[in-house]
C-alpha cells in the first residue's frame, strides 16, 4: 500500500509529504524546542522550516532531472524519514543551511556530465561548497567532489582548474567584509569549528545511541544494494551513482572528524542515502519485499523520532 502510493509522483503524494513535514516539524518544536517569544527565534525556526522544504525540492529535482528515478516519490519520502532519526537537526540552523548549499553544489556537479555550460557549473558548485563551509567548516571537504568531477569530465581545459580558487577568493572576501561590518563572531565560530575531534562518545542519552545504531544498518543496506547492482544499471548513469557514493563517503568523513559531534552531523549523509534507497525501491523486487523495507524504515524513523522528543 505504501509503495503503491509513492510509486508515482502525483499532487496527492506531494500534498501528503508537505502535510507530514509540517506536522512533524511543528510537533518537534512544540515538544522539544518550543518557539521563543523573540522575533529572532521565530524567524530562525521559520528559516529552518523553509530550508528543509528547499532541500526536499532540490533532492527531488536532482533525481528527476538526471534520470535517477522512474518518476516516483520515494526520494522525498525517504529523505524526510531519515531526518526523523536525527530530529534535533530541526533546530540547528547552521547544519541545515550547510546541507542545503551542499545540495545546490551537488545539483550542478551531477549535471556536469552533459558538458553543457561546464565552466558555469564548476564555478557554481565550488561557490556553493565554500558558502556551505561558512556554516559548518568541514563541509569544505565536498570541494574534493568538484576536482573529481573536473578530472572525469573537463580536465583538458586548464581554466576549469582555476575556477574553484576564484570561487574561494570571492566567498572568503565577501564573508570577511560582511563579518567585519556586521558580525565578527562569525569569524570566531568558523575558526573554532575548524578543529578535528575523532571521539564518538557524545551521546547524552540512550535514545541517541539507539538512533545511530538503527541508522547505520539502514545506510549500509542501501549502500550495499547500490554497490552490488551497479553493473546492472544503465552505463550512462554509472558516473552519477559513483558521485552519489562519493558524496556519501565524504559525508561520513565529515561526521567522523567534526568537532562538536552529534547525530545532527549525519545530515550530510541523508541525501545520498535517499537517492540510493530510491534505486533499490524501484528495482524489480516482489511487492511484499518493498512494503517490508519501507514499513521497517517508517517504524524505525517514527520510533527514534518520538523517543528523542
C-alpha positions as a Python dict, from the first residue, in 0.01 Angstrom:
ca = {
    (1, 'X'): (0, 0, 0),
    (2, 'X'): (277, 243, 96),
    (3, 'X'): (486, 167, -211),
    (4, 'X'): (179, 193, -433),
    (5, 'X'): (106, 541, -301),
    (6, 'X'): (457, 674, -365),
    (7, 'X'): (534, 473, -678),
    (8, 'X'): (432, 771, -893),
    (9, 'X'): (472, 1145, -849),
    (10, 'X'): (126, 1291, -813),
    (11, 'X'): (-23, 1601, -648),
    (12, 'X'): (-159, 1370, -376),
    (13, 'X'): (192, 1246, -293),
    (14, 'X'): (330, 1596, -264),
    (15, 'X'): (32, 1707, -54),
    (16, 'X'): (81, 1413, 183),
    (17, 'X'): (453, 1488, 213),
    (18, 'X'): (402, 1860, 276),
    (19, 'X'): (147, 1791, 549),
    (20, 'X'): (370, 1522, 704),
    (21, 'X'): (674, 1751, 710),
    (22, 'X'): (474, 2034, 865),
    (23, 'X'): (318, 1807, 1130),
    (24, 'X'): (647, 1652, 1242),
    (25, 'X'): (837, 1981, 1228),
    (26, 'X'): (576, 2159, 1441),
    (27, 'X'): (547, 1860, 1674),
    (28, 'X'): (921, 1865, 1737),
    (29, 'X'): (930, 2237, 1810),
    (30, 'X'): (627, 2220, 2035),
    (31, 'X'): (763, 1921, 2229),
    (32, 'X'): (1140, 1970, 2240),
    (33, 'X'): (1223, 2317, 2116),
    (34, 'X'): (926, 2541, 2191),
    (35, 'X'): (924, 2865, 1997),
    (36, 'X'): (1058, 3157, 2189),
    (37, 'X'): (876, 3483, 2218),
    (38, 'X'): (1157, 3672, 2048),
    (39, 'X'): (1119, 3773, 1688),
    (40, 'X'): (1466, 3635, 1616),
    (41, 'X'): (1374, 3289, 1747),
    (42, 'X'): (1055, 3276, 1544),
    (43, 'X'): (1229, 3384, 1224),
    (44, 'X'): (1508, 3130, 1279),
    (45, 'X'): (1253, 2849, 1315),
    (46, 'X'): (1073, 2961, 1002),
    (47, 'X'): (1407, 2976, 817),
    (48, 'X'): (1487, 2618, 923),
    (49, 'X'): (1148, 2501, 800),
    (50, 'X'): (1190, 2675, 465),
    (51, 'X'): (1541, 2530, 432),
    (52, 'X'): (1403, 2182, 495),
    (53, 'X'): (1142, 2225, 222),
    (54, 'X'): (1405, 2372, -9),
    (55, 'X'): (1629, 2071, 49),
    (56, 'X'): (1341, 1834, -28),
    (57, 'X'): (1276, 2018, -353),
    (58, 'X'): (1644, 2010, -458),
    (59, 'X'): (1684, 1637, -386),
    (60, 'X'): (1366, 1563, -580),
    (61, 'X'): (1487, 1783, -867),
    (62, 'X'): (1825, 1608, -881),
    (63, 'X'): (1683, 1258, -917),
    (64, 'X'): (1414, 1359, -1166),
    (65, 'X'): (1630, 1585, -1384),
    (66, 'X'): (1917, 1336, -1409),
    (67, 'X'): (1718, 1018, -1468),
    (68, 'X'): (1792, 870, -1124),
    (69, 'X'): (1426, 800, -1054),
    (70, 'X'): (1142, 647, -1253),
    (71, 'X'): (909, 932, -1164),
    (72, 'X'): (842, 802, -812),
    (73, 'X'): (816, 995, -486),
    (74, 'X'): (1039, 757, -290),
    (75, 'X'): (1326, 1004, -272),
    (76, 'X'): (1146, 1279, -83),
    (77, 'X'): (974, 1022, 138),
    (78, 'X'): (1298, 850, 241),
    (79, 'X'): (1481, 1184, 263),
    (80, 'X'): (1234, 1306, 522),
    (81, 'X'): (1214, 975, 710),
    (82, 'X'): (1591, 978, 756),
    (83, 'X'): (1562, 1323, 915),
    (84, 'X'): (1346, 1166, 1186),
    (85, 'X'): (1649, 965, 1304),
    (86, 'X'): (1818, 1297, 1384),
    (87, 'X'): (1529, 1526, 1489),
    (88, 'X'): (1750, 1771, 1678),
    (89, 'X'): (1874, 1897, 1343),
    (90, 'X'): (1535, 2071, 1316),
    (91, 'X'): (1676, 2338, 1547),
    (92, 'X'): (2029, 2355, 1404),
    (93, 'X'): (2018, 2638, 1151),
    (94, 'X'): (2389, 2613, 1067),
    (95, 'X'): (2382, 2246, 967),
    (96, 'X'): (2053, 2282, 781),
    (97, 'X'): (2191, 2570, 575),
    (98, 'X'): (2524, 2399, 516),
    (99, 'X'): (2349, 2086, 389),
    (100, 'X'): (2121, 2299, 169),
    (101, 'X'): (2418, 2464, -3),
    (102, 'X'): (2596, 2128, -44),
    (103, 'X'): (2288, 2002, -227),
    (104, 'X'): (2297, 2306, -455),
    (105, 'X'): (2660, 2224, -533),
    (106, 'X'): (2582, 1858, -596),
    (107, 'X'): (2298, 1955, -830),
    (108, 'X'): (2548, 2136, -1051),
    (109, 'X'): (2811, 1861, -1034),
    (110, 'X'): (2581, 1575, -1123),
    (111, 'X'): (2458, 1765, -1429),
    (112, 'X'): (2816, 1828, -1545),
    (113, 'X'): (2803, 1503, -1739),
    (114, 'X'): (2615, 1678, -2019),
    (115, 'X'): (2922, 1907, -2066),
    (116, 'X'): (2688, 2200, -2130),
    (117, 'X'): (2794, 2522, -1953),
    (118, 'X'): (3073, 2326, -1784),
    (119, 'X'): (3262, 2629, -1655),
    (120, 'X'): (2949, 2782, -1502),
    (121, 'X'): (2868, 2453, -1329),
    (122, 'X'): (3219, 2410, -1189),
    (123, 'X'): (3221, 2766, -1059),
    (124, 'X'): (2871, 2744, -913),
    (125, 'X'): (2944, 2412, -741),
    (126, 'X'): (3266, 2548, -591),
    (127, 'X'): (3090, 2864, -478),
    (128, 'X'): (2813, 2671, -301),
    (129, 'X'): (3062, 2439, -129),
    (130, 'X'): (3254, 2734, 13),
    (131, 'X'): (2931, 2901, 121),
    (132, 'X'): (2831, 2575, 295),
    (133, 'X'): (3166, 2581, 477),
    (134, 'X'): (3073, 2915, 634),
    (135, 'X'): (2801, 2735, 830),
    (136, 'X'): (2991, 2413, 901),
    (137, 'X'): (3361, 2436, 825),
    (138, 'X'): (3430, 2071, 739),
    (139, 'X'): (3173, 2071, 462),
    (140, 'X'): (3459, 2231, 270),
    (141, 'X'): (3572, 1873, 206),
    (142, 'X'): (3300, 1846, -57),
    (143, 'X'): (3531, 2053, -278),
    (144, 'X'): (3701, 1717, -343),
    (145, 'X'): (3394, 1627, -549),
    (146, 'X'): (3446, 1936, -762),
    (147, 'X'): (3800, 1835, -851),
    (148, 'X'): (3696, 1474, -913),
    (149, 'X'): (3426, 1599, -1150),
    (150, 'X'): (3681, 1817, -1329),
    (151, 'X'): (3911, 1516, -1372),
    (152, 'X'): (3630, 1298, -1505),
    (153, 'X'): (3462, 1548, -1736),
    (154, 'X'): (3661, 1862, -1822),
    (155, 'X'): (4025, 1810, -1722),
    (156, 'X'): (4170, 1922, -2056),
    (157, 'X'): (4074, 2287, -2014),
    (158, 'X'): (4314, 2438, -1757),
    (159, 'X'): (4068, 2719, -1683),
    (160, 'X'): (3837, 2473, -1508),
    (161, 'X'): (4111, 2404, -1253),
    (162, 'X'): (4130, 2775, -1165),
    (163, 'X'): (3757, 2827, -1111),
    (164, 'X'): (3740, 2672, -758),
    (165, 'X'): (4017, 2909, -642),
    (166, 'X'): (3832, 3206, -789),
    (167, 'X'): (3518, 3094, -606),
    (168, 'X'): (3719, 3058, -283),
    (169, 'X'): (3852, 3413, -319),
    (170, 'X'): (3503, 3550, -388),
    (171, 'X'): (3340, 3377, -90),
    (172, 'X'): (3621, 3444, 158),
    (173, 'X'): (3649, 3815, 78),
    (174, 'X'): (3271, 3861, 87),
    (175, 'X'): (3250, 3675, 417),
    (176, 'X'): (3529, 3873, 580),
    (177, 'X'): (3377, 4201, 466),
    (178, 'X'): (3034, 4105, 599),
    (179, 'X'): (3173, 3971, 928),
    (180, 'X'): (3388, 4278, 996),
    (181, 'X'): (3098, 4511, 927),
    (182, 'X'): (2812, 4326, 1095),
    (183, 'X'): (2911, 4021, 1299),
    (184, 'X'): (3272, 3949, 1393),
    (185, 'X'): (3159, 3649, 1599),
    (186, 'X'): (3108, 3454, 1276),
    (187, 'X'): (3486, 3459, 1225),
    (188, 'X'): (3538, 3310, 1572),
    (189, 'X'): (3269, 3049, 1504),
    (190, 'X'): (3436, 2948, 1179),
    (191, 'X'): (3783, 2912, 1332),
    (192, 'X'): (3650, 2727, 1637),
    (193, 'X'): (3474, 2473, 1416),
    (194, 'X'): (3790, 2415, 1210),
    (195, 'X'): (3917, 2156, 1457),
    (196, 'X'): (3925, 1778, 1445),
    (197, 'X'): (3761, 1552, 1701),
    (198, 'X'): (3772, 1177, 1631),
    (199, 'X'): (3595, 1073, 1950),
    (200, 'X'): (3245, 927, 1917),
    (201, 'X'): (3134, 939, 2281),
    (202, 'X'): (2899, 1233, 2263),
    (203, 'X'): (2570, 1052, 2338),
    (204, 'X'): (2373, 1238, 2604),
    (205, 'X'): (2113, 960, 2640),
    (206, 'X'): (2048, 602, 2533),
    (207, 'X'): (1799, 711, 2265),
    (208, 'X'): (2062, 899, 2065),
    (209, 'X'): (2279, 588, 2080),
    (210, 'X'): (1986, 375, 1966),
    (211, 'X'): (1906, 615, 1682),
    (212, 'X'): (2252, 588, 1527),
    (213, 'X'): (2253, 212, 1592),
    (214, 'X'): (1938, 183, 1376),
    (215, 'X'): (2053, 440, 1122),
    (216, 'X'): (2380, 262, 1037),
    (217, 'X'): (2222, -70, 926),
    (218, 'X'): (1971, 121, 711),
    (219, 'X'): (2253, 310, 542),
    (220, 'X'): (2468, 0, 491),
    (221, 'X'): (2175, -190, 338),
    (222, 'X'): (2105, 70, 70),
    (223, 'X'): (2475, 132, 8),
    (224, 'X'): (2538, -240, -43),
    (225, 'X'): (2234, -265, -270),
    (226, 'X'): (2365, 11, -497),
    (227, 'X'): (2724, -118, -500),
    (228, 'X'): (2624, -478, -578),
    (229, 'X'): (2381, -387, -855),
    (230, 'X'): (2576, -102, -1013),
    (231, 'X'): (2694, -318, -1303),
    (232, 'X'): (2330, -388, -1391),
    (233, 'X'): (2240, -20, -1416),
    (234, 'X'): (2247, 175, -1744),
    (235, 'X'): (2607, 264, -1829),
    (236, 'X'): (2515, 629, -1879),
    (237, 'X'): (2417, 652, -1511),
    (238, 'X'): (2728, 488, -1364),
    (239, 'X'): (2910, 819, -1318),
    (240, 'X'): (2609, 970, -1141),
    (241, 'X'): (2582, 678, -899),
    (242, 'X'): (2954, 691, -829),
    (243, 'X'): (2915, 1061, -746),
    (244, 'X'): (2634, 974, -506),
    (245, 'X'): (2855, 719, -329),
    (246, 'X'): (3142, 970, -319),
    (247, 'X'): (2907, 1228, -167),
    (248, 'X'): (2812, 975, 98),
    (249, 'X'): (3170, 878, 190),
    (250, 'X'): (3278, 1242, 219),
    (251, 'X'): (2977, 1299, 446),
    (252, 'X'): (3091, 1010, 666),
    (253, 'X'): (3440, 1161, 690),
    (254, 'X'): (3286, 1494, 793),
    (255, 'X'): (3086, 1320, 1065),
    (256, 'X'): (3396, 1142, 1196),
    (257, 'X'): (3632, 1441, 1212),
    (258, 'X'): (3398, 1726, 1306),
    (259, 'X'): (3420, 1885, 1646),
    (260, 'X'): (3102, 1947, 1842),
    (261, 'X'): (2999, 1598, 1735),
    (262, 'X'): (2634, 1494, 1745),
    (263, 'X'): (2392, 1283, 1545),
    (264, 'X'): (2294, 1604, 1366),
    (265, 'X'): (2612, 1577, 1160),
    (266, 'X'): (2460, 1278, 983),
    (267, 'X'): (2250, 1530, 789),
    (268, 'X'): (2510, 1529, 511),
    (269, 'X'): (2455, 1155, 455),
    (270, 'X'): (2076, 1182, 424),
    (271, 'X'): (2052, 1294, 59),
    (272, 'X'): (2284, 1030, -91),
    (273, 'X'): (2120, 756, 115),
    (274, 'X'): (1775, 869, -1),
    (275, 'X'): (1893, 852, -363),
    (276, 'X'): (2038, 505, -310),
    (277, 'X'): (1716, 393, -141),
    (278, 'X'): (1512, 518, -436),
    (279, 'X'): (1701, 299, -680),
    (280, 'X'): (1659, -4, -455),
    (281, 'X'): (1284, 51, -417),
    (282, 'X'): (1247, 94, -792),
    (283, 'X'): (1419, -235, -874),
    (284, 'X'): (1205, -530, -980),
    (285, 'X'): (1164, -686, -637),
    (286, 'X'): (844, -856, -520),
    (287, 'X'): (594, -601, -393),
    (288, 'X'): (588, -750, -44),
    (289, 'X'): (966, -702, -9),
    (290, 'X'): (936, -333, -91),
    (291, 'X'): (648, -298, 156),
    (292, 'X'): (853, -466, 430),
    (293, 'X'): (1160, -249, 367),
    (294, 'X'): (965, 75, 356),
    (295, 'X'): (748, -30, 651),
    (296, 'X'): (1051, -108, 867),
    (297, 'X'): (1209, 224, 771),
    (298, 'X'): (893, 410, 873),
    (299, 'X'): (865, 223, 1204),
    (300, 'X'): (1232, 283, 1290),
    (301, 'X'): (1219, 651, 1196),
    (302, 'X'): (898, 713, 1393),
    (303, 'X'): (1035, 526, 1696),
    (304, 'X'): (1364, 718, 1702),
    (305, 'X'): (1183, 1049, 1648),
    (306, 'X'): (934, 1011, 1933),
    (307, 'X'): (1192, 858, 2168),
    (308, 'X'): (1413, 1167, 2132),
    (309, 'X'): (1141, 1426, 2195),
}
